[in-house]
């Protein structure tokens, strides 16, 4: 690593280490890491961010697959340690992952990549019986089981996710996902919503008795029974667990109501560009076949009838790999269309080159309840 790269690396990793980073913070950090991805030390950070969806689209299965291949090819402490740390995030009772993570911790693996999500400390702190002395049976204690936070989403009036329209939600509530509990656990939760740096809601409290196997709980909702309790903008929901650890998740509110009927799709054209956004020079370079080694994102440019008024719609995209009939992507996004919009686009893919599997793919796209458009493309 040269002096300039070292300076940038130190600056970015110092920012990454901060707690309670916002969605915009992570997006900026991810892009800065991407610009430095020729530096090997950056790779574990990018894998961690892709796994959790920090600043980019979450792709846990893809990340684990790539790490599995890398750990088989070469013994790199940061990569191997990260792989087994993430396996424990999937299943904290994976004995092989526990044993392997301990080994890589002894070789220098740290929690800088996964931060508070890392299992490193719980693994390395597990006591082992002294030699020559029989191990004592476990004794019950009054220490409550640790709550391991995974993620947060929101729901109201049949809608769920991170994106909503103000006219379609009354009381928005947070659903907090945790790793499965092994014991019955009482939990006190305090929540508050922020609009930028300003408190948007009151502080509201909940108490739960969580049973073994519980993987999520729902907070009190906040809003207005007549809808439109939120304005167009970006908000942050903060939860505090047992007066100790706090976690946050941003969500986006669009003004107006969702137009469920959508608009008619006239045609769909495909082009490739960067994962960070469609470059202007690429937007009219339509293709149906893409070279895998130079491919990041495939964008679907959707030509539509002019809406006639400003509306917000749901765009549903499903992509299937026909080589093995596996679902590559199945998502929906909210999109605001102006009255005279004739085309919009959205994409799927990877943040790095060369990650696409070669083969034939089929896509299905619809806007709201309109008739879906289907087609196919090839990655060679």
C-alpha positions as CSV (number, residue, x, y, z in Angstrom):
1,X,0.0,0.0,0.0
2,X,1.5,3.3,-1.0
3,X,1.5,6.4,1.2
4,X,-1.5,8.0,-0.5
5,X,-3.6,4.8,-0.3
6,X,-2.6,4.3,3.3
7,X,-3.8,7.8,4.2
8,X,-7.2,7.2,2.5
9,X,-7.5,3.7,4.0
10,X,-6.8,5.1,7.6
11,X,-9.3,7.9,7.1
12,X,-12.1,5.7,5.7
13,X,-11.6,2.9,8.3
14,X,-11.6,5.5,11.1
15,X,-15.0,6.8,9.9
16,X,-16.3,3.2,9.5
17,X,-15.5,2.4,13.1
18,X,-18.0,5.0,14.4
19,X,-21.3,3.8,15.8
20,X,-24.8,4.8,14.7
21,X,-23.8,5.7,11.1
22,X,-26.6,6.9,8.9
23,X,-27.8,5.4,5.6
24,X,-26.0,8.2,3.8
25,X,-22.8,7.7,5.8
26,X,-22.7,4.0,4.8
27,X,-23.4,4.8,1.2
28,X,-20.5,7.3,1.1
29,X,-18.2,4.9,2.9
30,X,-19.1,2.0,0.6
31,X,-18.3,4.1,-2.5
32,X,-15.0,5.3,-1.0
33,X,-14.1,1.7,-0.2
34,X,-15.0,0.7,-3.8
35,X,-12.7,3.4,-5.1
36,X,-9.9,1.8,-3.1
37,X,-10.8,-1.9,-3.8
38,X,-7.4,-2.5,-5.4
39,X,-6.0,-2.5,-1.9
40,X,-6.4,-6.1,-0.4
41,X,-7.1,-4.8,3.1
42,X,-10.3,-3.2,1.9
43,X,-11.9,-6.5,0.7
44,X,-13.2,-7.6,4.1
45,X,-14.9,-4.3,4.7
46,X,-16.7,-4.5,1.3
47,X,-17.8,-8.1,2.1
48,X,-19.2,-7.1,5.5
49,X,-21.1,-4.1,4.0
50,X,-22.6,-6.2,1.2
51,X,-23.7,-8.9,3.7
52,X,-25.6,-6.5,5.9
53,X,-26.7,-4.1,3.2
54,X,-24.7,-1.2,4.7
55,X,-24.5,1.4,1.9
56,X,-25.4,-1.1,-0.8
57,X,-27.9,-3.9,-1.6
58,X,-27.8,-6.7,0.9
59,X,-26.5,-10.0,-0.6
60,X,-25.7,-12.4,2.3
61,X,-25.9,-15.5,0.2
62,X,-23.6,-14.1,-2.5
63,X,-21.1,-12.9,0.1
64,X,-21.0,-16.3,1.9
65,X,-20.6,-18.1,-1.5
66,X,-17.7,-15.8,-2.5
67,X,-16.0,-16.1,0.9
68,X,-16.3,-19.9,0.9
69,X,-14.4,-20.0,-2.4
70,X,-11.7,-17.6,-1.2
71,X,-11.2,-19.5,2.1
72,X,-10.7,-22.7,0.1
73,X,-8.1,-21.1,-2.2
74,X,-6.0,-19.3,0.3
75,X,-5.5,-18.8,4.1
76,X,-5.9,-15.1,4.6
77,X,-6.6,-14.3,8.2
78,X,-9.0,-11.4,7.6
79,X,-11.0,-13.2,4.9
80,X,-11.2,-16.6,6.7
81,X,-12.0,-15.0,10.1
82,X,-14.8,-12.9,8.5
83,X,-16.2,-16.0,6.9
84,X,-16.5,-17.9,10.1
85,X,-17.7,-14.8,12.0
86,X,-20.6,-14.5,9.5
87,X,-21.4,-18.2,9.7
88,X,-21.9,-17.7,13.4
89,X,-24.2,-14.8,12.6
90,X,-26.2,-17.3,10.6
91,X,-26.0,-20.0,13.3
92,X,-24.3,-19.2,16.6
93,X,-24.1,-22.9,17.6
94,X,-22.0,-23.9,14.6
95,X,-19.2,-25.8,16.4
96,X,-16.8,-25.8,13.4
97,X,-17.2,-22.0,13.0
98,X,-16.6,-21.4,16.7
99,X,-13.5,-23.5,16.6
100,X,-12.2,-21.9,13.4
101,X,-13.0,-18.3,14.6
102,X,-11.0,-19.0,17.8
103,X,-8.0,-20.0,15.6
104,X,-8.1,-17.0,13.4
105,X,-8.6,-14.7,16.5
106,X,-5.3,-16.1,17.8
107,X,-3.7,-15.2,14.4
108,X,-4.9,-11.6,14.6
109,X,-8.5,-11.5,13.2
110,X,-10.5,-8.6,14.9
111,X,-14.0,-7.3,15.0
112,X,-13.3,-4.1,13.0
113,X,-15.3,-5.4,10.0
114,X,-18.6,-6.6,11.7
115,X,-18.3,-4.2,14.7
116,X,-21.0,-4.9,17.2
117,X,-22.4,-7.8,15.0
118,X,-19.2,-9.8,15.5
119,X,-19.2,-13.0,17.5
120,X,-15.5,-12.7,18.2
121,X,-15.8,-11.7,21.9
122,X,-18.4,-14.2,22.8
123,X,-16.3,-17.0,21.2
124,X,-13.0,-16.0,22.7
125,X,-14.5,-15.4,26.2
126,X,-15.9,-18.9,26.5
127,X,-14.1,-20.6,29.4
128,X,-12.5,-23.9,29.0
129,X,-12.0,-26.4,31.9
130,X,-8.4,-26.5,33.4
131,X,-6.3,-29.5,32.6
132,X,-6.6,-32.3,35.2
133,X,-9.9,-30.9,36.6
134,X,-13.3,-32.2,35.6
135,X,-15.5,-29.6,34.0
136,X,-18.4,-28.5,36.3
137,X,-21.9,-28.8,35.1
138,X,-23.6,-25.6,34.0
139,X,-25.2,-23.8,36.9
140,X,-28.2,-21.6,36.4
141,X,-27.7,-17.9,36.9
142,X,-29.9,-14.9,36.9
143,X,-28.0,-13.2,34.1
144,X,-30.4,-12.6,31.2
145,X,-29.6,-14.0,27.8
146,X,-27.9,-11.5,25.5
147,X,-30.2,-10.0,22.8
148,X,-28.4,-10.1,19.5
149,X,-29.9,-7.5,17.1
150,X,-30.0,-8.3,13.4
151,X,-32.1,-5.7,11.6
152,X,-35.2,-3.5,11.6
153,X,-38.0,-2.9,9.2
154,X,-41.3,-1.1,9.5
155,X,-45.0,-1.8,8.8
156,X,-48.4,-0.1,8.6
157,X,-51.7,-0.8,6.9
158,X,-50.4,-3.9,5.1
159,X,-47.2,-2.3,3.9
160,X,-43.8,-3.3,5.1
161,X,-40.2,-2.4,4.4
162,X,-38.2,0.9,4.4
163,X,-40.2,3.0,1.9
164,X,-43.7,4.3,2.3
165,X,-46.2,6.9,1.0
166,X,-47.6,9.3,3.6
167,X,-51.2,8.9,2.5
168,X,-51.1,5.1,2.9
169,X,-49.9,4.7,6.4
170,X,-51.5,5.7,9.7
171,X,-49.4,4.4,12.6
172,X,-46.0,3.2,11.5
173,X,-44.4,0.6,13.8
174,X,-40.9,-0.9,13.9
175,X,-40.4,-4.7,13.7
176,X,-37.0,-5.5,15.3
177,X,-35.4,-8.8,14.3
178,X,-33.1,-10.6,16.6
179,X,-31.3,-14.0,16.7
180,X,-33.5,-16.8,18.1
181,X,-33.7,-16.8,21.9
182,X,-32.9,-19.9,23.9
183,X,-34.6,-18.9,27.1
184,X,-37.6,-16.8,28.2
185,X,-36.5,-13.3,28.4
186,X,-38.0,-10.0,29.7
187,X,-37.1,-7.0,27.6
188,X,-37.7,-3.3,28.0
189,X,-37.6,-1.2,24.8
190,X,-37.7,2.6,24.3
191,X,-38.1,4.1,20.9
192,X,-38.0,7.5,19.3
193,X,-38.2,8.8,15.7
194,X,-35.9,11.5,14.4
195,X,-36.2,13.9,11.5
196,X,-32.6,14.8,10.9
197,X,-31.1,15.8,14.3
198,X,-34.5,16.8,15.7
199,X,-36.8,14.5,17.7
200,X,-39.9,13.8,15.5
201,X,-41.9,11.7,18.0
202,X,-42.3,11.3,21.7
203,X,-40.4,8.6,23.5
204,X,-42.5,5.5,23.7
205,X,-41.9,2.4,25.8
206,X,-42.7,-1.3,25.5
207,X,-42.1,-4.3,27.8
208,X,-42.1,-7.8,26.4
209,X,-41.8,-11.4,27.7
210,X,-40.0,-13.1,24.8
211,X,-40.3,-16.9,24.6
212,X,-37.6,-19.3,23.4
213,X,-37.3,-19.3,19.7
214,X,-38.5,-15.6,19.4
215,X,-36.9,-13.9,16.4
216,X,-38.7,-10.5,16.3
217,X,-40.9,-8.1,18.2
218,X,-43.0,-5.1,17.2
219,X,-42.9,-1.7,18.8
220,X,-45.7,0.8,19.5
221,X,-46.7,2.7,16.3
222,X,-46.4,6.4,15.7
223,X,-48.5,8.5,13.3
224,X,-52.0,9.8,12.7
225,X,-55.3,7.9,12.4
226,X,-56.2,10.2,9.5
227,X,-52.9,9.3,7.7
228,X,-50.4,11.9,6.5
229,X,-48.7,11.9,9.9
230,X,-45.3,12.0,8.1
231,X,-44.0,14.5,5.5
232,X,-41.9,13.7,2.5
233,X,-38.4,13.0,3.8
234,X,-35.9,10.7,5.4
235,X,-36.4,9.6,9.1
236,X,-34.5,7.6,11.6
237,X,-36.0,5.2,14.1
238,X,-33.9,4.5,17.2
239,X,-34.5,1.7,19.7
240,X,-32.9,1.2,23.0
241,X,-32.8,-2.3,24.5
242,X,-32.9,-2.6,28.3
243,X,-31.5,0.9,28.7
244,X,-28.2,-0.3,27.3
245,X,-27.5,-0.7,23.6
246,X,-29.2,1.4,20.9
247,X,-29.7,0.6,17.3
248,X,-31.1,2.7,14.4
249,X,-32.6,2.3,11.0
250,X,-33.6,5.0,8.5
251,X,-36.8,4.9,6.4
252,X,-38.1,7.0,3.6
253,X,-41.5,8.6,3.3
254,X,-42.8,9.9,0.0
255,X,-45.5,12.5,-0.2
256,X,-49.0,11.7,-1.5
257,X,-50.6,8.3,-1.9
258,X,-49.5,5.2,-3.8
259,X,-51.2,4.8,-7.2
260,X,-51.9,1.0,-6.9
261,X,-53.1,0.7,-10.5
262,X,-49.8,1.9,-11.8
263,X,-49.3,2.8,-15.4
264,X,-49.1,0.8,-18.6
265,X,-45.7,-0.4,-19.7
266,X,-45.1,0.1,-23.4
267,X,-41.7,-1.5,-23.7
268,X,-38.6,-2.5,-21.7
269,X,-35.0,-2.0,-22.9
270,X,-31.9,-3.2,-21.1
271,X,-28.5,-1.6,-20.6
272,X,-25.5,-2.1,-18.3
273,X,-23.8,0.5,-16.1
274,X,-22.3,1.1,-12.7
275,X,-23.9,-0.3,-9.5
276,X,-23.6,3.2,-8.0
277,X,-26.0,4.6,-10.6
278,X,-26.7,4.6,-14.3
279,X,-24.2,6.7,-16.2
280,X,-25.7,9.0,-18.8
281,X,-23.5,7.6,-21.5
282,X,-24.8,4.1,-21.0
283,X,-28.6,4.8,-20.8
284,X,-29.3,4.5,-24.5
285,X,-26.8,1.6,-25.2
286,X,-29.4,-1.1,-25.3
287,X,-28.4,-4.8,-25.2
288,X,-29.8,-8.3,-24.6
289,X,-26.4,-10.0,-24.1
290,X,-23.8,-8.9,-21.6
291,X,-20.1,-9.9,-21.0
292,X,-19.8,-11.3,-17.5
293,X,-16.3,-10.1,-16.8
294,X,-17.2,-6.4,-17.4
295,X,-20.7,-6.5,-15.9
296,X,-21.9,-4.9,-12.7
297,X,-25.5,-3.8,-13.0
298,X,-28.2,-4.5,-15.6
299,X,-30.7,-1.7,-15.8
300,X,-34.3,-2.1,-17.0
301,X,-35.4,1.0,-18.8
302,X,-39.2,1.0,-18.7
303,X,-41.1,3.0,-21.3
304,X,-44.6,4.0,-20.1
305,X,-47.7,5.9,-20.9
306,X,-47.5,9.4,-19.5
307,X,-49.2,9.4,-16.1
308,X,-50.9,12.7,-16.7
309,X,-50.3,13.7,-13.0
310,X,-47.5,13.3,-10.5
311,X,-47.9,9.9,-8.9
312,X,-45.9,7.4,-6.8
313,X,-46.0,3.7,-7.9
314,X,-44.5,0.3,-7.0
315,X,-42.2,-1.2,-9.6
316,X,-41.9,-5.0,-9.2
317,X,-38.9,-6.8,-10.7
318,X,-38.2,-10.5,-10.7
319,X,-35.2,-12.1,-12.4
320,X,-34.7,-15.9,-12.7
321,X,-31.6,-17.8,-13.9
322,X,-32.9,-20.4,-16.3
323,X,-29.8,-22.5,-16.0
324,X,-31.0,-23.8,-12.6
325,X,-34.3,-22.0,-12.1
326,X,-33.0,-20.1,-9.2
327,X,-34.4,-16.6,-8.3
328,X,-31.7,-14.0,-8.8
329,X,-33.8,-11.1,-7.7
330,X,-37.3,-10.5,-6.5
331,X,-37.9,-7.0,-5.3
332,X,-40.1,-3.9,-5.5
333,X,-39.2,-0.2,-5.2
334,X,-41.3,2.9,-4.8
335,X,-40.8,5.4,-7.7
336,X,-42.2,8.9,-8.1
337,X,-43.3,9.7,-11.7
338,X,-43.9,13.2,-13.0
339,X,-47.0,13.9,-15.1
340,X,-45.0,13.7,-18.3
341,X,-42.6,10.9,-17.5
342,X,-42.1,8.6,-20.4
343,X,-39.4,6.3,-19.1
344,X,-37.7,5.3,-15.8
345,X,-35.2,2.6,-14.8
346,X,-34.1,0.4,-12.0
347,X,-31.3,-2.2,-11.9
348,X,-30.1,-5.5,-10.4
349,X,-26.6,-6.9,-10.1
350,X,-23.4,-6.6,-8.1
351,X,-21.1,-3.9,-6.9
352,X,-18.1,-5.6,-8.4
353,X,-17.2,-6.8,-11.9
354,X,-17.2,-10.4,-12.8
355,X,-19.7,-11.7,-10.2
356,X,-22.4,-12.7,-12.6
357,X,-22.9,-16.3,-13.5
358,X,-23.0,-17.0,-17.2
359,X,-26.3,-18.2,-18.6
360,X,-29.8,-17.3,-19.8
361,X,-32.0,-15.1,-17.5
362,X,-35.7,-14.3,-17.6
363,X,-37.2,-11.1,-16.2
364,X,-40.7,-10.0,-15.3
365,X,-41.6,-6.4,-14.6
366,X,-44.8,-4.6,-13.7
367,X,-45.8,-1.3,-12.3
368,X,-48.5,-1.5,-9.7
369,X,-51.4,-3.7,-10.9
370,X,-50.6,-3.2,-14.6
371,X,-49.9,-6.1,-17.0
372,X,-46.4,-7.5,-16.5
373,X,-43.7,-7.4,-19.2
374,X,-41.5,-10.4,-19.7
375,X,-38.2,-10.9,-21.5
376,X,-34.8,-12.5,-21.3
377,X,-31.1,-11.7,-21.6
378,X,-27.9,-13.6,-21.7
379,X,-24.7,-13.2,-19.7
380,X,-21.7,-14.8,-21.5
